[in-house]
Amino acid sequence: MADSSYAPGKSHSVVIEADGRRLNADLTMPKDQPVGVVLFAHGSGSSRLSPRNRQVAQALVDRGLATVLLDLLTEEEEREDQVTRELRFNIPMLAGRLTDAVDWLGGDSQLQSLPVGLFGASTGAAAALIAAADRPERASAVVSRGGRPDLAGEALPRVEAATLFIVGGEDTPVIEMNRGAAREMQCHVQTEIVPGATHLFEEPGKLEEVSRLAADWFLEKLQG
């Protein structure tokens, strides 16, 4: 078990061993004792530095949650993927690494007792759902932002964590993908449509709405 000392109200650079790789991550603690920890899975072609995920993560920290933004690819793999665009769609590999990150949380002395939430964007939502299905005893809640849960395939009916799909009202194809995935799930699942928002929620105030919905969901489900 790793001994850790993460100062409240601060961000910390950490390295997570996953799939035989050393993955960079940023862990941020709230000012007070966290009520849970949320692990972020970025979407295709993105990284832990995603400005949208970081905005959502800060909103969660402000509401009392610890957050971990994780690179699912190493720097070398990221360079390779910029050319081939293949690794970003290797959902089983990404999900396996996210599952290893969930296990890392359980082995950290300061984080192991905290309930775990997973936040996935785009293809990262599929990885989050598979990780939740594979670690039902650890993952208590999942939130997907503009996600592709359909890519989780046979894992969908195995998910036990309470799941929230957040989709832009103008993102019609993804709305249908999310509704189709929800029909395959047996857990508590809810879909929230943000009116006037497109796939990346770039319109004024829309990402703030995503942040509020996500924070409300995690606080309710992780403290339940």
C-alpha positions in Angstrom: 0.0 0.0 0.0 1.3 3.4 -0.9 1.7 6.0 1.9 0.6 9.4 0.7 0.2 12.9 2.1 -1.9 15.1 -0.2 -2.3 18.6 1.1 -5.9 19.9 1.1 -6.8 22.5 -1.5 -3.8 21.6 -3.6 -3.0 19.8 -6.9 -0.4 17.0 -6.9 1.4 15.4 -9.9 1.3 11.6 -9.5 2.3 8.6 -11.6 -0.1 5.6 -11.8 1.2 2.2 -12.8 -1.4 0.7 -15.3 -1.1 -2.0 -17.9 2.7 -2.1 -17.4 2.9 1.6 -18.2 3.6 4.7 -16.0 0.8 7.1 -16.6 0.8 10.8 -15.6 -2.0 12.1 -13.5 -3.1 15.2 -11.6 -4.7 14.7 -8.2 -6.5 17.6 -6.7 -7.8 17.6 -3.1 -10.7 19.9 -1.8 -10.1 22.2 1.1 -11.9 19.9 3.5 -12.1 16.2 3.9 -13.3 14.8 0.5 -16.6 13.0 0.4 -15.4 10.9 -2.6 -12.8 10.8 -5.4 -13.7 11.1 -9.1 -11.4 9.6 -11.7 -11.6 11.2 -15.2 -11.3 9.4 -18.5 -10.6 11.8 -21.4 -12.0 11.3 -24.9 -10.3 10.5 -28.1 -7.4 12.7 -29.1 -7.5 14.4 -25.7 -5.4 14.2 -22.5 -5.6 15.0 -18.8 -5.0 18.6 -19.8 -8.4 18.8 -21.5 -9.7 22.3 -20.7 -13.3 21.1 -20.6 -12.5 18.2 -18.2 -10.4 20.5 -16.0 -13.2 23.0 -15.7 -15.6 20.2 -14.7 -13.0 18.8 -12.3 -12.5 22.2 -10.6 -16.3 22.5 -10.1 -16.2 19.0 -8.4 -13.3 20.1 -6.1 -15.3 23.2 -5.2 -18.1 20.9 -4.1 -15.9 18.8 -1.9 -14.7 16.0 -4.1 -11.2 14.9 -4.9 -10.4 14.5 -8.6 -7.8 12.5 -10.6 -7.2 13.5 -14.2 -5.3 10.7 -15.9 -3.5 10.4 -19.2 -4.7 7.0 -20.6 -1.7 7.0 -23.0 2.0 7.5 -22.3 3.7 10.4 -24.0 5.3 8.0 -26.5 1.9 6.4 -27.3 0.3 9.8 -27.6 2.9 10.8 -30.3 2.2 7.5 -32.1 -1.5 8.0 -31.8 -1.3 11.5 -33.4 -0.2 9.7 -36.6 -2.2 6.4 -36.5 -5.3 7.5 -34.5 -5.7 3.9 -33.5 -4.9 3.8 -29.7 -7.6 6.4 -28.9 -10.2 3.9 -30.1 -8.8 0.8 -28.4 -11.5 0.8 -25.8 -10.5 -2.5 -24.1 -7.0 -1.2 -23.6 -8.2 2.2 -22.3 -10.7 0.5 -20.0 -8.1 -1.8 -18.6 -5.8 1.1 -17.7 -8.7 2.9 -16.1 -9.5 -0.2 -14.1 -5.9 -0.3 -12.9 -6.2 3.3 -11.9 -9.3 2.4 -9.8 -7.1 -0.3 -8.1 -4.4 2.3 -7.5 -6.9 4.4 -5.6 -7.7 1.4 -3.4 -4.0 1.0 -2.6 -3.4 4.6 -1.6 -3.6 5.1 2.2 -5.2 8.5 1.9 -7.7 7.6 -0.9 -8.6 4.0 -0.2 -11.6 4.7 2.0 -13.2 7.2 -0.3 -16.2 6.1 -2.6 -15.2 6.3 -6.2 -16.9 8.0 -9.1 -15.9 7.8 -12.8 -16.3 10.7 -15.3 -15.9 9.9 -19.0 -16.0 12.1 -22.0 -16.5 10.9 -25.6 -14.8 7.5 -25.9 -13.7 7.8 -22.3 -17.3 7.2 -21.3 -17.1 3.7 -22.7 -13.9 3.0 -20.8 -15.5 4.4 -17.6 -18.5 2.1 -18.0 -16.3 -1.0 -18.6 -14.2 -0.1 -15.5 -17.3 0.3 -13.4 -18.6 -3.1 -14.6 -15.3 -4.7 -13.8 -15.0 -3.1 -10.3 -18.6 -3.0 -9.0 -17.3 -3.1 -5.4 -15.3 0.1 -5.9 -17.2 2.3 -8.5 -20.4 3.8 -7.1 -21.3 6.3 -9.8 -20.5 7.2 -13.4 -21.1 10.4 -15.3 -20.7 10.6 -19.1 -20.3 13.9 -20.9 -21.2 13.7 -24.6 -20.1 10.1 -24.4 -20.2 7.0 -26.5 -21.5 4.5 -24.1 -22.5 2.2 -27.0 -18.8 1.4 -27.3 -18.9 -0.3 -23.9 -20.8 -3.2 -25.6 -21.4 -6.2 -23.5 -20.3 -4.4 -20.3 -23.4 -2.3 -20.3 -25.8 -4.8 -18.5 -23.0 -5.5 -16.0 -22.7 -1.9 -14.7 -24.0 -1.6 -11.2 -22.9 2.0 -10.5 -25.6 4.7 -10.8 -25.0 6.3 -14.2 -25.8 9.7 -15.6 -25.6 10.5 -19.3 -25.3 14.2 -20.1 -25.8 15.0 -23.8 -26.2 18.3 -25.7 -29.6 19.0 -27.1 -28.2 19.6 -30.5 -26.0 16.5 -30.5 -28.8 14.3 -32.1 -26.7 11.2 -33.1 -25.2 11.0 -29.6 -28.5 11.4 -27.9 -29.8 8.3 -29.7 -26.6 6.4 -28.9 -27.0 7.3 -25.2 -30.7 6.3 -25.1 -29.9 3.0 -26.8 -27.1 2.3 -24.3 -29.4 3.2 -21.4 -32.0 0.6 -22.6 -29.3 -2.1 -22.3 -28.4 -1.2 -18.7 -30.0 -2.7 -15.6 -28.7 -0.2 -13.0 -30.1 3.2 -12.1 -29.5 5.2 -15.2 -30.6 8.7 -16.1 -30.2 10.8 -19.3 -30.0 14.6 -19.0 -30.3 16.7 -22.2 -28.8 20.1 -22.0 -30.9 22.3 -24.4 -29.0 24.3 -27.0 -25.7 22.5 -26.4 -23.7 20.9 -29.1 -21.2 17.9 -28.7 -18.5 19.8 -26.9 -20.8 22.1 -24.8 -18.9 25.1 -26.1 -21.9 27.5 -25.9 -22.0 30.0 -23.1 -23.0 28.5 -19.7 -23.5 25.0 -21.1 -20.3 23.5 -19.5 -21.3 25.1 -16.2 -24.6 23.2 -16.5 -22.6 19.9 -17.1 -20.5 20.7 -14.0 -23.6 21.3 -11.9 -25.3 18.1 -13.0 -22.2 16.0 -12.5 -21.5 17.4 -9.1 -25.1 16.9 -7.9 -25.0 13.3 -9.2 -21.7 12.4 -7.6 -22.5 14.0 -4.3 -25.9 12.2 -4.1 -24.6 8.8 -5.2 -21.3 8.7 -3.5 -22.8 9.7 -0.1 -25.8 7.4 -0.4 
